[in-house]
Structures are given as C-alpha cells and as structure tokens.
Amino acid sequence: MKVLVIGSGGREHALCWGIAKSPDLEKLYCAPGNGGIAAVADCVDLDASHHGEIIEFCRDNDIGLVVVGPEVPLVEGLADALVAAGIDTFGPSAAAARLEGSKSFTKELCAAHNIPTAAFGRFSDAASAKVYVETQGAPIVVKADGLAAGKGVIVAQTIAEAQAAIDDCFSGAFGDAGAEVVIEEMLVGEEASFFALSDGKTVRPLATAQDHKRVGDGDTGPNTGGMGAYSPAPVMSDSLCARTMTEIIEPTVAALAAAGTPYKGVLFAGLMITAKGPELIEYNVRFGDPECQVLVMRLKSDLLGMLAATARGTLASCPIEWDEAPALTVVMANRGYPGSYKKGSVIGNLEEAGDEPGVHIFHAGTACQKDTIVAIGGRVLNVTAKGDSVSAARSKAYDAAAKLDWPRGFCRSDIGWRAVQREQDTA
C-alpha cells in the first residue's frame, strides 16, 4: 500500500515511523514533512489547504490511504474532499471535526446527551460574558471557541483575570477562534488523556497518557502545545477507562452517528478525573502531540493496519496490542518558546543521542539544510524512551537529551513527575 501522511510535526514523524514498520507498506510520502521524517518517507511540497492538489497527487501516485495528522485540515474538510474523490482517508469529516473546531458545539452535545463535563456558558459579546463571570465567580476557565493552536484556554484565578481574557478573545488575540467564547467552571482533579478509534460503527479504546502543557518546571508559566508526555496514565484505572468509554466516548460517537455525521478516526478526550469520576474537558479529533510519540513507542500491533481498518470500516476485526512498558517523551524547544524565538540554529549529535536501545528522537520544527539539521520551529525535538517504569523511561530520555549539541534548546526537567512520585510512594 502507498500512503500519504499530512503534517510536519512530531506527531507526524511518530506516525510515519510507525507506518514505515508495516509489512503492508509499499511507499510512504509525507506532506510537507520535516528534517527527521525525511529519513523514513519522501517529503513532498503540498499544501493541505489546497484539496485539489492533494487529490491530484494521490491519483498520480496511486495512494491507497491518506492519514491526516493535524486538526486544521480536518476542520477545513480535507477528509471530505478525499473521501468524495474515492480515496481512503484516516480522519473525520468536517462535520464530525466540530468536536474540536467548536467548543460550544461539543459542550451542547454533552448537555444534550448527559455526558459529564463542566457547567458552561457561551457568548458572542464581551459584556454578556463579563456579567456571567461576575455571577459565577473565580477561579473560572475562559476558552476561545475555535481552533487556537492549544493556546486559547485561560484558567483565570480572579474575576479581573477572566475579564482580561474575555477582552483578549474578542479583541482578536486568537484570531477568528475568539469570535465566540465559552466560559466554564473549573474542574478540580487530575488531568489525563484518553484515546479511542472509531470507524463510524465500531468504537475501540486505545491507550491513556498524561502531558505537561506549561512551559516551566512545576507546571508554571504560559501554556504551550505540550512540553512532554508519558503513557500509560497511572491515574486511569481499568474501571475509570471503562467509565470513560461508556459515559463519554460511546455516547459521543452514537450522537454523531444519529445526526448523520458518523465519526471516523481517532478521538482524543482530555479528561479531568474528579471526585465524581471522569469528566470531559475537551475533545481533539487527532492524535495528540506529544502524546502520539509515546503511544507509537508502546504499540505492538501494525499501525498502518489499524489506520486503514478505521478508514475502511473494518475496525472490529483489527488486532490492537500494547507493550505494557511505559514510554515518556521530553520536548526540546527553541529558547524563547512559546514567545518569539530565532530560527536556523544547528542541532548536533542527533545520531549519538538517539542510538540507545529503547530511545527514539522524533523531529518537529526541524529542516535539513545541506545535510545539517536546523531548528525552524518552537517545539523542535521529542526525545522519547521506553523503560520498565516511568522512572526508567525518564532517565533514558533525559540521558539522551543531554547528549544533544544544541545550545539554543531547552526542556523541562520534571516530565513525568506525577507518575514518578506514584512509583516512589508505592515502592
């Protein structure tokens, strides 16, 4: 089978790396790819917003499956265009992708189908939103309704902070994503990520993970796209996973099917584990980044087979098997991220750093220039390791990161702290 992966981040490198191991793969392309993906796939200069261009490439190259990595092309209807052209595609339709594209859509779906989530209000003007905040009090969560690259969520500790966040949204700080605002109660508990596959008829659980959104140690500083992750999430017991499927995932998929917009792809539920059990914070309609990196490190089954079965409606008979050993990834970011940063710094010693057994370095914001890898993005590398415990995986990842020769790079030093603390407490 010939496969095209859409995207250029660490998630897409992980997907390409996993797909490349499949015995059913004939040829792998990635558009546009990055400096690391080029080692396992042919990187092609295609614009995901130009649907006709993608379709033409698929026809010219006999592509049997397209895997759409990022959320923006899905929300913009790339999967619809490909499926209409007769091309098997992993990723939901634009209608189903509203689960991520519109927070108000998801909140109202939850309310209609008794899916546990935070109480909320939705607003199209700042004055009404501020009145709601004053009535509800703080702390409270302010969210831009649309896609904001993971940065449109503000946990306001005071009413003044909430009102400032509302002003930011309506003043264009998040572009069109802030045209509407969703304001929620702040759920209290421990966050976890839960992944499932749906082919429109069958829904199957995948795995759990926990990530670190804040840029600084101790979960301090501004939110980022993610500074590290590990899988599985120790907080997600078998009973909590079962409840997540029956109370959150399955009702969501059933509601979309009943509405005539069946969900096909991966469903990533961001959860808060509260005193009442799992409650939905938000949905993502793609694999997380950096969560995808730790998932593929643990996956024992054929990733390409799973993605193809999901796209073709045969998920019920597809084997899904995991390595019980945990995996952890540390994000190496460009100094200055998530603010402004310089591009073009050279990254050295990559081969030696990634040469340890059970370690792999997934590229995100990199490019290959004259056989040299340079940093061109904010989040640049994902140093990923698997070990007998989270503590062991973390030690291997940080040992590998220390071998990199990249003075402009930085990372958090405490990825996996919750899981490590649990291991120490039960030792």
Stockholm file with secondary structure:
# STOCKHOLM 1.0

chainA/1-427         MKVLVIGSGGREHALCWGIAKSPDLEKLYCAPGNGGIAAVADCVDLDASHHGEIIEFCRDNDIGLVVVGPEVPLVEGLADALVAAGIDTFGPSAAAARLEGSKSFTKELCAAHNIPTAAFGRFSDAASAKVYVETQGAPIVVKADGLAAGKGVIVAQTIAEAQAAIDDCFSGAFGDAGAEVVIEEMLVGEEASFFALSDGKTVRPLATAQDHKRVGDGDTGPNTGGMGAYSPAPVMSDSLCARTMTEIIEPTVAALAAAGTPYKGVLFAGLMITAKGPELIEYNVRFGDPECQVLVMRLKSDLLGMLAATARGTLASCPIEWDEAPALTVVMANRGYPGSYKKGSVIGNLEEAGDEPGVHIFHAGTACQKDTIVAIGGRVLNVTAKGDSVSAARSKAYDAAAKLDWPRGFCRSDIGWRAVQREQDTA
#=GR chainA/1-427 SS CEEEEEECSHHHHHHHHHHHTCTTCSEEEEEECCTTGGGTSEECCCCTTCHHHHHHHHHHTTCSEEEECSHHHHHTTHHHHHHHTTCCEESCCTTTTHHHHCHHHHHHHHHHTTCCBCCEEEESSHHHHHHHHHHHCSSEEEEESSCCTTCCEEEESSHHHHHHHHHHHHTTTTGGGGGSEEEEECCCSEEEEEEEEEESSCEEEEEEEEECCEEETTTEEEECSCSEEEESCTTCCHHHHHHHIIIIIHHHHHHHHHTTCCCEEEEEEEEEEETTEEEEEEEESSCCTTHHHHHHHHBCSCHHHHHHHHHHTCGGGCCCCBCSSCEEEEEEEETTTTSCCCCCCBCBCHHHHTCSTTEEEEESSEEEETTEEEECSSEEEEEEEECSSHHHHHHHHHHHHHTCBCTTEECCSCTTHHHHHHHHHHC
#=GC SS_cons         CEEEEEECSHHHHHHHHHHHTCTTCSEEEEEECCTTGGGTSEECCCCTTCHHHHHHHHHHTTCSEEEECSHHHHHTTHHHHHHHTTCCEESCCTTTTHHHHCHHHHHHHHHHTTCCBCCEEEESSHHHHHHHHHHHCSSEEEEESSCCTTCCEEEESSHHHHHHHHHHHHTTTTGGGGGSEEEEECCCSEEEEEEEEEESSCEEEEEEEEECCEEETTTEEEECSCSEEEESCTTCCHHHHHHHIIIIIHHHHHHHHHTTCCCEEEEEEEEEEETTEEEEEEEESSCCTTHHHHHHHHBCSCHHHHHHHHHHTCGGGCCCCBCSSCEEEEEEEETTTTSCCCCCCBCBCHHHHTCSTTEEEEESSEEEETTEEEECSSEEEEEEEECSSHHHHHHHHHHHHHTCBCTTEECCSCTTHHHHHHHHHHC
//
